[in-house]
């Protein structure tokens, strides 16, 4: 019975804490993905930019500095480790979901948002 609860908790954590990049890429607020395996690309980009290089993901510019002069501070070790672990945990789920969505990404027309209405992107 104890093993059952451990498996149930681990499964729930895997479901609820992962696949956030897939949700970001596939949400209604963004246009349809332009390329295939977009969530996997996003996970790897987050891992490289924030986890390895230490670039801050979200930052605000102080009121007393101009946009051109402001250099955001690098993230600390603990933040980089947390972001890296999150991306590495999310990566297999992103690969699976991107593989499941691959037929739709390849064969459905791409949509881009233009103002309030959505129009089909030109085929190249």
Secondary structure as a PSIPRED ss2 file (coil, helix, strand):
# PSIPRED VFORMAT (PSIPRED V4.0)

   1 X C   1.000  0.000  0.000
   2 X H   0.000  1.000  0.000
   3 X H   0.000  1.000  0.000
   4 X H   0.000  1.000  0.000
   5 X H   0.000  1.000  0.000
   6 X H   0.000  1.000  0.000
   7 X H   0.000  1.000  0.000
   8 X H   0.000  1.000  0.000
   9 X H   0.000  1.000  0.000
  10 X H   0.000  1.000  0.000
  11 X H   0.000  1.000  0.000
  12 X H   0.000  1.000  0.000
  13 X H   0.000  1.000  0.000
  14 X H   0.000  1.000  0.000
  15 X H   0.000  1.000  0.000
  16 X H   0.000  1.000  0.000
  17 X H   0.000  1.000  0.000
  18 X C   1.000  0.000  0.000
  19 X C   1.000  0.000  0.000
  20 X H   0.000  1.000  0.000
  21 X H   0.000  1.000  0.000
  22 X H   0.000  1.000  0.000
  23 X H   0.000  1.000  0.000
  24 X H   0.000  1.000  0.000
  25 X H   0.000  1.000  0.000
  26 X H   0.000  1.000  0.000
  27 X C   1.000  0.000  0.000
  28 X C   1.000  0.000  0.000
  29 X C   1.000  0.000  0.000
  30 X C   1.000  0.000  0.000
  31 X C   1.000  0.000  0.000
  32 X C   1.000  0.000  0.000
  33 X C   1.000  0.000  0.000
  34 X C   1.000  0.000  0.000
  35 X C   1.000  0.000  0.000
  36 X C   1.000  0.000  0.000
  37 X C   1.000  0.000  0.000
  38 X H   0.000  1.000  0.000
  39 X H   0.000  1.000  0.000
  40 X H   0.000  1.000  0.000
  41 X H   0.000  1.000  0.000
  42 X H   0.000  1.000  0.000
  43 X H   0.000  1.000  0.000
  44 X H   0.000  1.000  0.000
  45 X H   0.000  1.000  0.000
  46 X H   0.000  1.000  0.000
  47 X H   0.000  1.000  0.000
  48 X H   0.000  1.000  0.000
  49 X H   0.000  1.000  0.000
  50 X H   0.000  1.000  0.000
  51 X H   0.000  1.000  0.000
  52 X H   0.000  1.000  0.000
  53 X C   1.000  0.000  0.000
  54 X C   1.000  0.000  0.000
  55 X C   1.000  0.000  0.000
  56 X C   1.000  0.000  0.000
  57 X C   1.000  0.000  0.000
  58 X C   1.000  0.000  0.000
  59 X C   1.000  0.000  0.000
  60 X C   1.000  0.000  0.000
  61 X C   1.000  0.000  0.000
  62 X C   1.000  0.000  0.000
  63 X C   1.000  0.000  0.000
  64 X C   1.000  0.000  0.000
  65 X C   1.000  0.000  0.000
  66 X C   1.000  0.000  0.000
  67 X C   1.000  0.000  0.000
  68 X C   1.000  0.000  0.000
  69 X C   1.000  0.000  0.000
  70 X C   1.000  0.000  0.000
  71 X C   1.000  0.000  0.000
  72 X C   1.000  0.000  0.000
  73 X C   1.000  0.000  0.000
  74 X C   1.000  0.000  0.000
  75 X C   1.000  0.000  0.000
  76 X C   1.000  0.000  0.000
  77 X H   0.000  1.000  0.000
  78 X H   0.000  1.000  0.000
  79 X H   0.000  1.000  0.000
  80 X H   0.000  1.000  0.000
  81 X H   0.000  1.000  0.000
  82 X H   0.000  1.000  0.000
  83 X H   0.000  1.000  0.000
  84 X H   0.000  1.000  0.000
  85 X H   0.000  1.000  0.000
  86 X H   0.000  1.000  0.000
  87 X H   0.000  1.000  0.000
  88 X H   0.000  1.000  0.000
  89 X H   0.000  1.000  0.000
  90 X H   0.000  1.000  0.000
  91 X H   0.000  1.000  0.000
  92 X H   0.000  1.000  0.000
  93 X H   0.000  1.000  0.000
  94 X H   0.000  1.000  0.000
  95 X H   0.000  1.000  0.000
  96 X H   0.000  1.000  0.000
  97 X H   0.000  1.000  0.000
  98 X H   0.000  1.000  0.000
  99 X H   0.000  1.000  0.000
 100 X H   0.000  1.000  0.000
 101 X H   0.000  1.000  0.000
 102 X H   0.000  1.000  0.000
 103 X H   0.000  1.000  0.000
 104 X H   0.000  1.000  0.000
 105 X H   0.000  1.000  0.000
 106 X H   0.000  1.000  0.000
 107 X H   0.000  1.000  0.000
 108 X C   1.000  0.000  0.000
 109 X C   1.000  0.000  0.000
 110 X C   1.000  0.000  0.000
 111 X E   0.000  0.000  1.000
 112 X E   0.000  0.000  1.000
 113 X E   0.000  0.000  1.000
 114 X E   0.000  0.000  1.000
 115 X C   1.000  0.000  0.000
 116 X C   1.000  0.000  0.000
 117 X E   0.000  0.000  1.000
 118 X E   0.000  0.000  1.000
 119 X E   0.000  0.000  1.000
 120 X E   0.000  0.000  1.000
 121 X C   1.000  0.000  0.000
 122 X C   1.000  0.000  0.000
 123 X C   1.000  0.000  0.000
 124 X C   1.000  0.000  0.000
